[in-house]
Amino acid sequence: MPVLEPRFAIPVTPERDNGEDGNPDWTDLPATTMVVSLSAPTLLDGKGSRFSQSGTIFVPRGYDLKHGDRLPYDGVKYSVVGRPRGNHDHALTGEDFGWVAFTVTGGGG
């Protein structure tokens, strides 16, 4: 039984940059679901017109998401940073948690 309930997940279509030589070419990955937990935003300038925000997203275990991919959420494209966390079975019970966590970061202004 997964730790996270699918009823809390929202649909998303992640994107991956398949461009070359610095020319981005964002293509859609297969649709999936995610659970989002964002931290409070941080201002990037004194006027408060630009901000940065990071947090954690959870996607089903086995989904092909990696560093540099991006996910649209609430009008912002959040970038995946690093490798998945929790990509293993429970050490004592062998239970598959069903989800992995990724760090994401984004901004706006």
The 8 nearest C-alpha neighbors of each residue, nearest first, counted from 0:
[[1, 2, 96, 95, 97, 94, 3, 4],
 [2, 0, 96, 97, 3, 4, 95, 98],
 [1, 3, 96, 4, 0, 97, 98, 95],
 [4, 2, 1, 5, 98, 7, 97, 96],
 [3, 5, 6, 7, 2, 1, 8, 0],
 [6, 4, 8, 7, 3, 32, 9, 1],
 [5, 7, 4, 8, 9, 3, 34, 32],
 [8, 6, 5, 4, 34, 9, 3, 33],
 [9, 7, 34, 33, 5, 6, 32, 10],
 [8, 10, 32, 33, 34, 11, 7, 6],
 [11, 9, 32, 31, 33, 8, 30, 12],
 [12, 10, 32, 31, 30, 13, 9, 33],
 [11, 13, 30, 28, 29, 31, 27, 14],
 [14, 12, 70, 28, 69, 27, 11, 68],
 [13, 15, 27, 69, 26, 28, 68, 25],
 [14, 16, 68, 25, 26, 17, 27, 69],
 [17, 15, 25, 24, 18, 23, 26, 14],
 [18, 16, 24, 15, 25, 19, 23, 26],
 [19, 17, 24, 23, 22, 16, 21, 20],
 [18, 20, 22, 21, 17, 23, 24, 16],
 [21, 19, 22, 18, 23, 17, 24, 16],
 [22, 20, 19, 23, 18, 24, 16, 17],
 [21, 23, 18, 19, 20, 24, 17, 16],
 [24, 22, 18, 16, 21, 25, 17, 19],
 [23, 25, 18, 16, 17, 26, 22, 19],
 [26, 24, 16, 15, 14, 23, 17, 27],
 [27, 25, 14, 15, 24, 16, 28, 17],
 [26, 28, 14, 13, 12, 15, 29, 25],
 [27, 29, 13, 14, 12, 30, 26, 15],
 [30, 28, 12, 31, 27, 13, 14, 11],
 [31, 29, 12, 11, 28, 13, 10, 32],
 [32, 30, 11, 10, 12, 29, 33, 58],
 [31, 33, 10, 9, 11, 8, 58, 30],
 [34, 32, 58, 8, 57, 9, 56, 35],
 [33, 35, 8, 57, 56, 9, 7, 58],
 [36, 34, 56, 55, 37, 33, 57, 54],
 [35, 37, 55, 54, 56, 38, 34, 57],
 [38, 36, 54, 53, 55, 35, 39, 52],
 [39, 37, 54, 53, 40, 52, 36, 55],
 [38, 40, 52, 41, 37, 53, 54, 51],
 [41, 39, 52, 51, 50, 38, 42, 53],
 [42, 40, 51, 50, 52, 43, 39, 49],
 [41, 43, 50, 47, 44, 49, 51, 40],
 [44, 42, 50, 49, 41, 51, 47, 45],
 [45, 43, 46, 47, 42, 49, 48, 50],
 [44, 46, 47, 43, 42, 48, 49, 50],
 [47, 45, 48, 44, 49, 42, 43, 50],
 [46, 48, 45, 42, 49, 44, 43, 50],
 [47, 49, 108, 46, 44, 50, 42, 43],
 [50, 48, 108, 43, 107, 47, 42, 44],
 [51, 49, 42, 43, 106, 41, 107, 108],
 [50, 52, 106, 41, 40, 105, 42, 107],
 [53, 51, 40, 105, 106, 104, 41, 38],
 [54, 52, 104, 103, 38, 37, 105, 51],
 [53, 55, 37, 38, 103, 36, 102, 104],
 [54, 56, 102, 36, 101, 103, 37, 35],
 [55, 57, 35, 101, 34, 100, 36, 33],
 [56, 58, 100, 34, 33, 99, 98, 101],
 [59, 57, 33, 98, 99, 32, 60, 56],
 [60, 58, 98, 97, 62, 61, 99, 57],
 [59, 61, 98, 97, 99, 62, 58, 86],
 [60, 62, 59, 63, 98, 99, 86, 58],
 [61, 63, 60, 59, 64, 58, 31, 99],
 [64, 62, 61, 65, 28, 60, 29, 59],
 [65, 63, 62, 68, 66, 13, 79, 83],
 [66, 64, 68, 67, 82, 63, 79, 81],
 [65, 67, 81, 80, 79, 68, 82, 64],
 [66, 68, 79, 78, 65, 80, 69, 15],
 [69, 67, 15, 79, 14, 66, 78, 65],
 [68, 70, 78, 14, 77, 13, 79, 76],
 [69, 71, 13, 77, 76, 72, 14, 78],
 [72, 70, 76, 75, 77, 74, 69, 73],
 [71, 73, 75, 74, 70, 76, 77, 11],
 [72, 74, 75, 71, 76, 77, 70, 35],
 [73, 75, 72, 71, 76, 107, 77, 106],
 [76, 74, 72, 73, 71, 77, 105, 106],
 [77, 75, 71, 70, 69, 105, 72, 78],
 [76, 78, 105, 70, 104, 69, 103, 75],
 [79, 77, 69, 103, 104, 68, 67, 105],
 [78, 80, 103, 66, 67, 68, 69, 102],
 [81, 79, 66, 102, 103, 78, 67, 82],
 [82, 80, 66, 79, 83, 102, 65, 101],
 [81, 83, 66, 65, 84, 101, 80, 102],
 [84, 82, 101, 100, 99, 86, 85, 81],
 [85, 83, 100, 86, 99, 101, 82, 87],
 [84, 86, 99, 87, 100, 83, 98, 88],
 [85, 87, 84, 99, 83, 60, 88, 98],
 [88, 86, 85, 89, 95, 96, 90, 84],
 [87, 89, 95, 93, 94, 90, 96, 86],
 [90, 88, 93, 94, 92, 91, 95, 87],
 [89, 91, 93, 92, 88, 87, 94, 95],
 [92, 90, 89, 93, 94, 88, 95, 87],
 [91, 93, 94, 89, 90, 88, 95, 96],
 [92, 94, 89, 88, 91, 90, 95, 87],
 [95, 93, 89, 92, 88, 96, 0, 90],
 [94, 96, 88, 97, 93, 89, 1, 87],
 [97, 95, 1, 2, 98, 94, 88, 0],
 [96, 98, 1, 60, 95, 59, 2, 99],
 [99, 97, 59, 60, 58, 96, 57, 100],
 [100, 98, 85, 60, 57, 86, 58, 84],
 [101, 99, 57, 84, 83, 56, 55, 85],
 [100, 102, 83, 56, 55, 84, 57, 103],
 [101, 103, 55, 80, 54, 79, 56, 100],
 [104, 102, 79, 78, 53, 54, 80, 77],
 [105, 103, 53, 77, 78, 52, 54, 79],
 [106, 104, 77, 52, 51, 78, 53, 76],
 [107, 105, 51, 50, 52, 75, 108, 104],
 [108, 106, 50, 49, 51, 75, 105, 48],
 [107, 49, 48, 50, 106, 47, 51, 43]]
